Structures are given as C-alpha cells and as structure tokens.
Amino acid sequence: MRQVPFHRPSIGPDEEREVIEALRSGWITTGPKAKQFEQDFAAYVGARHALAVAHCTGALHLALFALGIGPGDEVITTPFTFTATAEVMGYLGARPVFVDIEPDTFNIDPEKIEAALASGDHRQVRALMPVHFAGQACDMDRIGAIARRHDLRIVEDAAHAVGSARVLDGRGMTRIGTIGDLSCFSFYATKNITCAEGGMITTADDALAARIAVASLHGMDRDAWKRYDSTGSWFYEIHDTGFKYNLSDVHAAIGLAQLRRADQLMSRRQAIAHAYNQAFAADPAIEVPVTVAGVEHAWHLYITRLRLDALRIDRNRFVELMRERGVGVSVHCIPLHTMDFYQRRYGYRAGQFPVAEAVYSRCFSLPIFPAMSDEDIAHVIESVLAIAREYRR
Ligand SMILES: Cc1ncc(COP(=O)(O)O)c(C=O)c1O
C-alpha cells in the first residue's frame, strides 16, 4: 500500500550546498549566513527589521520581553493554538487570557476580544497575540482598531504564516510580518520554509529591534557574535537581561536556500489545497477550509472538518482509518484550556470556549507538503472519500 507521511521536508541540492558551505567555512554558529538570512527574510516580507532566532517559541518570548510584558500583565490570545503561544507568557509571569475563535477561520474572534476587554475581568491586558492559524491571515484591520482603541500592542504569532497576506484598509494586499508591532515566524521542520529549527521576528520599530538583538544573545552588545572573528573584539558589555536564542549559521544556511524557493514551495501547497477542495466539495460529510475574500492563505495546514451527523464514526476513528490506509494525518490543535497545565496554573476548565472545542471535536489535518507526488495526493483524496462513503449515515 502507498504510504503518505504527514510531512516530509523539501530538502534538495541547494540546501545541501549551503549547509556544506557553512560547515566548511570555519564559522558554524551565528555569523554571515544568519545575517544574510535576516536581510533576505526582511526583503521577502517587506519588513524594516528581521531578527533571526533559534525558534518561534524564543521569538514570541523575546517579543513580549521587548515590550516589557511582566508579572501580573495579561495577553489576549486563543486556546486553539500550539502551547508555545501561551507558554511564553508564563515565562514572564504574565497570564494568557483566552478568547474563543471564529468557527470558520479558526482565528481569534475580534468580537470576543472586545467582550473580554469590556467585561471588567481583565484590567491588566497589555497586548494581543493573534495566531494566523494554518496560514489563514487574521482580520488585522479589526484587531488593529481594537489595539489602538485600548492602547494595546500586537505580537503576531505567525508561526504558520510565512507567505500569508491580507488586503488591509488603505494598504492593499499586505504580507504578514509588516502589520503588528512584532511578528514571530517559525522555521520548524514541518513549516512552510524550514531551518530544521529556527525562527524570525520582524518589526518596523528600531528600538524594539535593537532590544531584541541584544536580548537574543545574553544581553551582549549587538555585534558580540563577532567576538571570535578577526574583525571583532574580545571585549563585550552586558546591557540587559539576555537569553540564548541566536540562530546558528548551519540552520540559517538551510533557511537561505528554502527562502529562495519560497514562492515555488508555496505554489505547490496551493495546488494541493486546490485539488483537495475540488475533490471534497461535493461530499456531504467533509467540510473544506473556508475561503476568505482578500486573504492569501499560506496553506501551512489543510484542516478539514467532518460533518459528524452525516457519519457513523467520530473524528478519532476517521483518523485511525486514514492511518490504516497509509496516510499520516494529524489534529491541530488540542485546545489549551482543556489541558492539565492550563487548568492547574490558570484555572481554565473544559466548556469555556465552545467554538474551539466544537472545531476540535471534528477537525483533522491532511498531508500538504510540496514534495507530495500527484499519486500521493490522489491516494489521500481516495482514502478520505472511501472512508466517508463507507461510514456514511
Ligand atoms: C501556532 C504556533 N506558535 C508557535 C510555535 C512554536 O514554533 P517553534 O517550534 O519554532 O518554537 C508553533 C509550533 O508549531 C505553532 O504552531
């Protein structure tokens, strides 16, 4: 039987050449390749500054740190995300304030942000952290207006959103990475472009960029990464609290090659999403991802929802049957407020965010990676349709 994994990275001769060059250069940690990757990524999204870091988790942590978020502060996000989004708030003694998602985009619901702010229960909110879930860009016009009205900063969790864009009032189609105060991207192994592990923070704010550059390497001077180079100095000063979040040149080398292919990788993802959308559109048990006017979806994830009333099996059984047919599928995401840690530490409980829970109960993610062959895509489609047919109510 054909086996289609959930993901396989697209690593080719260009990535291999870049990595070998880094390995042979005598400079394997943060250096010229990381700096080049920052410049290329800034040009790709159209950002003033791009700062390369070890992962998106570190990027989110640094972004909140740079804004001065600290003990007792609150940050609004959704529970329908990976734990990293909310985990970093805890690093700083801040509290994640969850609000529910929109049922069709899975993104934060701006009305629920307004309701949380109006409730009087959250007087310490300092920032909003929208997640562009699966690569579907959030409604940044509405979120931006809320932030301005309430004097809040915006840190975008853009882990899924390399290549996402959205039409903004007065700005036209705008790439994610140039809208909020800070945007944080992931280059984890499964992401749209990968460094194996890596992240990037983009911002237009010179002071925030300078603070992050220093904080990402132990609070040392900006150019301290050069201290073992013939052009650098052995002397360094510590200016601030710091973290060890720098990106190595070996990792950046992979990212450099990936970024050169970003458009090509993206168009293959779009083609796979299009093939799935067409194949499933007429099936009464399968709901395809929503298309939002004015949004360029990056298709990091292809999330289908089952219409459970049209089936005799639940989502978990559907996932098992897909695996029995050799198709790797996954579920994104288990709502954070249903998890032990978030319940113990912050007092959240199941039932609080019914939209996130309802989506979770019937969603699963299909393979959508550029290295899939047309036969792989056909096998995924046939598997979904065969299971839906066999178990139709
Ligand atoms: C929404 C979201 N935010 C943040 C992260 C963290 O990214 P990283 O693994 O690069 O730290 C992930 C990782 O999957 C994610 O899905």
The ligand as an SDF file (V2000), in Angstrom:
LIG
                    3D

 16 16  0  0  0  0  0  0  0  0999 V2000
    0.9860   28.4890   16.4540 C   0  0  0  0  0  0  0  0  0  0  0  0
    2.4180   28.1770   16.8490 C   0  0  0  0  0  0  0  0  0  0  0  0
    3.1150   29.0670   17.5410 N   0  0  0  0  0  0  0  0  0  0  0  0
    4.3920   28.8430   17.9020 C   0  0  0  0  0  0  0  0  0  0  0  0
    5.0230   27.6640   17.5910 C   0  0  0  0  0  0  0  0  0  0  0  0
    6.4330   27.4410   18.0500 C   0  0  0  0  0  0  0  0  0  0  0  0
    7.3290   27.3100   16.9770 O   0  0  0  0  0  0  0  0  0  0  0  0
    8.7870   26.7110   17.1920 P   0  0  0  0  0  0  0  0  0  0  0  0
    8.6780   25.2300   17.1390 O   0  0  0  0  0  0  0  0  0  0  0  0
    9.5860   27.2770   16.0460 O   0  0  0  0  0  0  0  0  0  0  0  0
    9.2800   27.1960   18.5050 O   0  0  0  0  0  0  0  0  0  0  0  0
    4.3400   26.6980   16.8660 C   0  0  0  0  0  0  0  0  0  0  0  0
    4.9930   25.4360   16.5220 C   0  0  0  0  0  0  0  0  0  0  0  0
    4.4860   24.5490   15.9380 O   0  0  0  0  0  0  0  0  0  0  0  0
    2.9850   26.9480   16.4890 C   0  0  0  0  0  0  0  0  0  0  0  0
    2.2730   26.0460   15.8070 O   0  0  0  0  0  0  0  0  0  0  0  0
  1  2  1  0
  2  3  1  0
  2 15  2  0
  3  4  2  0
  4  5  1  0
  5  6  1  0
  5 12  2  0
  6  7  1  0
  7  8  1  0
  8  9  2  0
  8 10  1  0
  8 11  1  0
 12 13  1  0
 12 15  1  0
 13 14  2  0
 15 16  1  0
M  END
$$$$
